[in-house]
């Protein structure tokens, strides 16, 4: 399976949850679902720098972007 937007196949997605740690952790479910749908999808996660260590080894994420 792959993710499409209109007639274009998605190659990269950025999940964003900046502030509260609980919200950041709960948003990882989105990354898990995206990964199950397409193993080749590049999934980034944008969060505040203080929460980045929680996401560092998440298997669904390609990269963690710190704000």
GISULUR-V790725 format. One record per pair of residues at least 12 apart in sequence whose ideal C-beta (glycine too) atoms are under 10 Angstrom apart, sorted by sequence separation. I is the first residue (numbers start at 1). GAP is how many residues later the second one is. D is the distance in whole Angstrom. If there is no record, write none. Layout:
i:I gap:GAP d:D
i:I gap:GAP d:D
//
This chain:
i:15 gap:12 d:6
i:31 gap:12 d:5
i:52 gap:12 d:5
i:15 gap:13 d:8
i:17 gap:13 d:9
i:30 gap:13 d:9
i:31 gap:13 d:9
i:45 gap:13 d:8
i:51 gap:13 d:9
i:52 gap:13 d:8
i:53 gap:13 d:10
i:15 gap:14 d:10
i:16 gap:14 d:10
i:31 gap:14 d:6
i:52 gap:14 d:5
i:15 gap:15 d:5
i:30 gap:15 d:9
i:43 gap:15 d:9
i:45 gap:15 d:9
i:49 gap:15 d:10
i:51 gap:15 d:9
i:52 gap:15 d:9
i:15 gap:16 d:6
i:45 gap:16 d:5
i:49 gap:16 d:10
i:50 gap:16 d:9
i:51 gap:16 d:10
i:13 gap:17 d:9
i:28 gap:17 d:8
i:43 gap:17 d:6
i:44 gap:17 d:7
i:45 gap:17 d:9
i:46 gap:17 d:10
i:47 gap:17 d:7
i:49 gap:17 d:4
i:50 gap:17 d:10
i:13 gap:18 d:8
i:27 gap:18 d:8
i:43 gap:18 d:5
i:44 gap:18 d:6
i:45 gap:18 d:8
i:46 gap:18 d:8
i:47 gap:18 d:8
i:48 gap:18 d:7
i:49 gap:18 d:7
i:15 gap:19 d:8
i:41 gap:19 d:9
i:42 gap:19 d:9
i:43 gap:19 d:5
i:44 gap:19 d:5
i:45 gap:19 d:5
i:46 gap:19 d:4
i:47 gap:19 d:7
i:48 gap:19 d:5
i:27 gap:20 d:8
i:42 gap:20 d:5
i:43 gap:20 d:8
i:44 gap:20 d:7
i:45 gap:20 d:7
i:46 gap:20 d:8
i:47 gap:20 d:7
i:13 gap:21 d:6
i:24 gap:21 d:8
i:39 gap:21 d:10
i:41 gap:21 d:8
i:42 gap:21 d:8
i:44 gap:21 d:6
i:45 gap:21 d:10
i:46 gap:21 d:6
i:13 gap:22 d:10
i:24 gap:22 d:10
i:24 gap:23 d:5
i:35 gap:23 d:10
i:10 gap:24 d:9
i:23 gap:24 d:9
i:24 gap:24 d:8
i:31 gap:24 d:9
i:35 gap:24 d:8
i:36 gap:24 d:8
i:13 gap:25 d:9
i:35 gap:25 d:4
i:21 gap:26 d:9
i:24 gap:26 d:10
i:25 gap:26 d:8
i:28 gap:26 d:9
i:32 gap:26 d:9
i:34 gap:26 d:7
i:35 gap:26 d:8
i:10 gap:27 d:9
i:11 gap:27 d:9
i:20 gap:27 d:10
i:21 gap:27 d:9
i:24 gap:27 d:5
i:28 gap:27 d:7
i:31 gap:27 d:7
i:32 gap:27 d:9
i:33 gap:27 d:9
i:34 gap:27 d:10
i:35 gap:27 d:9
i:10 gap:28 d:7
i:13 gap:28 d:6
i:14 gap:28 d:9
i:15 gap:28 d:7
i:16 gap:28 d:9
i:17 gap:28 d:8
i:18 gap:28 d:7
i:19 gap:28 d:8
i:20 gap:28 d:9
i:23 gap:28 d:9
i:24 gap:28 d:9
i:27 gap:28 d:9
i:31 gap:28 d:9
i:32 gap:28 d:5
i:9 gap:29 d:9
i:11 gap:29 d:8
i:12 gap:29 d:7
i:13 gap:29 d:7
i:14 gap:29 d:8
i:15 gap:29 d:7
i:16 gap:29 d:8
i:17 gap:29 d:8
i:18 gap:29 d:6
i:19 gap:29 d:6
i:21 gap:29 d:8
i:22 gap:29 d:10
i:25 gap:29 d:7
i:31 gap:29 d:4
i:32 gap:29 d:10
i:3 gap:30 d:10
i:11 gap:30 d:7
i:12 gap:30 d:4
i:13 gap:30 d:5
i:14 gap:30 d:5
i:15 gap:30 d:5
i:16 gap:30 d:4
i:17 gap:30 d:6
i:18 gap:30 d:5
i:21 gap:30 d:5
i:24 gap:30 d:7
i:25 gap:30 d:9
i:28 gap:30 d:6
i:30 gap:30 d:9
i:31 gap:30 d:6
i:3 gap:31 d:7
i:9 gap:31 d:10
i:10 gap:31 d:6
i:11 gap:31 d:6
i:12 gap:31 d:8
i:13 gap:31 d:7
i:14 gap:31 d:7
i:15 gap:31 d:7
i:16 gap:31 d:8
i:17 gap:31 d:9
i:19 gap:31 d:9
i:20 gap:31 d:8
i:24 gap:31 d:7
i:28 gap:31 d:10
i:29 gap:31 d:9
i:31 gap:31 d:9
i:9 gap:32 d:9
i:10 gap:32 d:9
i:12 gap:32 d:7
i:13 gap:32 d:10
i:14 gap:32 d:6
i:15 gap:32 d:9
i:19 gap:32 d:8
i:28 gap:32 d:7
i:18 gap:33 d:8
i:21 gap:33 d:7
i:25 gap:33 d:10
i:28 gap:33 d:8
i:3 gap:34 d:6
i:4 gap:34 d:10
i:17 gap:34 d:8
i:1 gap:35 d:8
i:2 gap:35 d:7
i:3 gap:35 d:5
i:1 gap:36 d:5
i:2 gap:36 d:5
i:1 gap:37 d:6
i:2 gap:37 d:10
i:1 gap:38 d:9
i:2 gap:38 d:8
i:3 gap:38 d:7
i:17 gap:38 d:10
i:2 gap:39 d:8
i:15 gap:40 d:10
i:15 gap:45 d:9
i:15 gap:46 d:8
i:19 gap:48 d:10
i:13 gap:49 d:9
i:14 gap:49 d:9
i:16 gap:49 d:9
i:18 gap:49 d:6
i:12 gap:50 d:8
i:15 gap:50 d:10
i:12 gap:51 d:10
i:14 gap:51 d:7
i:16 gap:51 d:9
//
